[in-house]
Amino acid sequence: MSKIEQIFDLQNKVILVTGAAGLIGSKFCKVLAETGSIVAVADIQEQKTLALAAELQNQGFQAAGFSVNITSPESVHELVTQIVNRFSRLDVLVHCAAMDPKFDRTKKQEHAAGFEDFPLGVWQQALDVNLTGAFLCVQEAARVMLKQKQGVMVLVSSIYGMVAPDQRIYQKGLFKPPYYSVSKAGILGLTRYVASYYAGKNIRINALSPGGIYNDHEEAFVREYSSRTILNRMADVSELEGALLFLASNASSYMTGANLVVDGGWTTW
Ligand SMILES: NC(=O)c1ccc[n+]([C@@H]2O[C@H](COP(=O)([O-])OP(=O)(O)OC[C@H]3O[C@@H](n4cnc5c(N)ncnc54)[C@H](O)[C@@H]3O)[C@@H](O)[C@H]2O)c1
């Protein structure tokens, strides 16, 4: 193995990916599987999750699918227990699961109401998934990692955890909801809190903050979004892979409590 391969080595590491049925989570599962790690593919969308795990297995990779509701302490506990029973350890948690509205204009959006009329129920549900869900996953992973005396966590935040959304790009009637900014900022806070709480315990935790990933958005939105980045385009989901492998592996061995921003320069100006 070359020195570079050694630094990034994730072979046979047991890696839990939450939100694994989603746009970013599914891509992360695939690239992690390609490193030779054992990927625990977990999401609330059971069918998609099991199908992805089966697809990876059929390709000769090491993977297993798990259904989980991250808002339930019992469900998260059950997930991590199953992983540890089956693979003996949990080396890395990659937490992607979240409510992240995709602005599908063919569907009515519950958050189409303006901020002053934003429904309390949606706010509470989103904080439950985006913040409490992250708290529960980190808490459960930490229990195992403390026993192992080592572990790595990567929590996916967003540029909107760092700066406010520019609502002018979201076109008539649609806007990035308040819970998104608040919960993504909370992920950065959780990252710093947990990093410092486990000082000296050999548990590293960092955030990864992507900018907008192209996903069949409308042309006008892509134009507007792109003009606000330095690189003048949205990201391809594959452009997060390098950052993920860096944060999950020993390549980032002297990083904890940090936020790696992959945003084409959005937050630079
Ligand atoms: N797509 C982007 O442009 C973008 C940009 C910046 C940050 N992010 C962040 O990246 C992460 C992944 O985003 P994505 O675009 O893949 O979103 P996505 O909606 O495609 O995936 C999110 C996944 O989380 C799962 N999930 C939701 N609630 C859950 C629950 N209670 N229990 C278990 N799983 C649950 C969903 O089923 C879904 O598969 C999110 O944290 C998002 O905020 C996305």
The ligand as a Tripos MOL2 file, in Angstrom:
@<TRIPOS>MOLECULE
LIG
   44    48     1     0     0
SMALL
NO_CHARGES

@<TRIPOS>ATOM
      1 N1        -28.7960   18.5290   -1.5990 N.am      1 LIG1
      2 C1        -28.1490   19.6540   -1.3210 C.2       1 LIG1
      3 O1        -28.0000   20.5350   -2.1870 O.2       1 LIG1
      4 C2        -27.5710   19.8730    0.0540 C.ar      1 LIG1
      5 C3        -26.7730   21.0020    0.2610 C.ar      1 LIG1
      6 C4        -26.2380   21.2150    1.5300 C.ar      1 LIG1
      7 C5        -26.4860   20.3250    2.5460 C.ar      1 LIG1
      8 N2        -27.2840   19.2390    2.3230 N.ar      1 LIG1
      9 C6        -27.4940   18.3270    3.4530 C.3       1 LIG1
     10 O2        -27.0340   17.0500    3.0780 O.3       1 LIG1
     11 C7        -27.7890   16.0370    3.7370 C.3       1 LIG1
     12 C8        -28.3810   15.0870    2.7070 C.3       1 LIG1
     13 O3        -29.1360   15.8510    1.7990 O.3       1 LIG1
     14 P1        -29.8240   15.2060    0.5230 P.3       1 LIG1
     15 O4        -29.8390   16.2360   -0.5250 O.co2     1 LIG1
     16 O5        -29.2250   13.8880    0.2380 O.co2     1 LIG1
     17 O6        -31.3080   15.0670    1.0760 O.3       1 LIG1
     18 P2        -32.3570   13.9110    0.7840 P.3       1 LIG1
     19 O7        -33.6940   14.4680    1.1580 O.co2     1 LIG1
     20 O8        -32.1710   13.3750   -0.5870 O.co2     1 LIG1
     21 O9        -31.9290   12.7960    1.8360 O.3       1 LIG1
     22 C9        -32.2380   12.8970    3.1800 C.3       1 LIG1
     23 C10       -32.5430   11.5030    3.6640 C.3       1 LIG1
     24 O10       -32.8370   11.5500    5.0620 O.3       1 LIG1
     25 C11       -33.8280   10.5720    5.2980 C.3       1 LIG1
     26 N3        -34.5720   10.8520    6.5210 N.ar      1 LIG1
     27 C12       -35.4400   11.8760    6.7330 C.ar      1 LIG1
     28 N4        -36.0120   11.7370    7.9370 N.ar      1 LIG1
     29 C13       -35.4960   10.6200    8.5010 C.ar      1 LIG1
     30 C14       -35.7100    9.9560    9.7290 C.ar      1 LIG1
     31 N5        -36.5890   10.4160   10.6340 N.pl3     1 LIG1
     32 N6        -35.0050    8.8310    9.9880 N.ar      1 LIG1
     33 C15       -34.1240    8.3400    9.0760 C.ar      1 LIG1
     34 N7        -33.8850    8.9200    7.8880 N.ar      1 LIG1
     35 C16       -34.5720   10.0510    7.5980 C.ar      1 LIG1
     36 C17       -34.7470   10.6620    4.0770 C.3       1 LIG1
     37 O11       -35.5310    9.4950    3.9320 O.3       1 LIG1
     38 C18       -33.7560   10.8830    2.9590 C.3       1 LIG1
     39 O12       -33.3900    9.6730    2.3260 O.3       1 LIG1
     40 C19       -28.8490   16.7630    4.5410 C.3       1 LIG1
     41 O13       -28.3910   16.9140    5.8570 O.3       1 LIG1
     42 C20       -28.9320   18.1050    3.8600 C.3       1 LIG1
     43 O14       -29.3840   19.1120    4.7370 O.3       1 LIG1
     44 C21       -27.8280   18.9940    1.1000 C.ar      1 LIG1
@<TRIPOS>BOND
     1     1     2 1
     2     2     3 2
     3     2     4 1
     4     4     5 ar
     5     4    44 ar
     6     5     6 ar
     7     6     7 ar
     8     7     8 ar
     9     8     9 1
    10     8    44 ar
    11     9    10 1
    12     9    42 1
    13    10    11 1
    14    11    12 1
    15    11    40 1
    16    12    13 1
    17    13    14 1
    18    14    15 2
    19    14    16 1
    20    14    17 1
    21    17    18 1
    22    18    19 2
    23    18    20 1
    24    18    21 1
    25    21    22 1
    26    22    23 1
    27    23    24 1
    28    23    38 1
    29    24    25 1
    30    25    26 1
    31    25    36 1
    32    26    27 ar
    33    26    35 ar
    34    27    28 ar
    35    28    29 ar
    36    29    30 ar
    37    29    35 ar
    38    30    31 1
    39    30    32 ar
    40    32    33 ar
    41    33    34 ar
    42    34    35 ar
    43    36    37 1
    44    36    38 1
    45    38    39 1
    46    40    41 1
    47    40    42 1
    48    42    43 1
@<TRIPOS>SUBSTRUCTURE
     1 LIG1         1 GROUP 0 **** ****
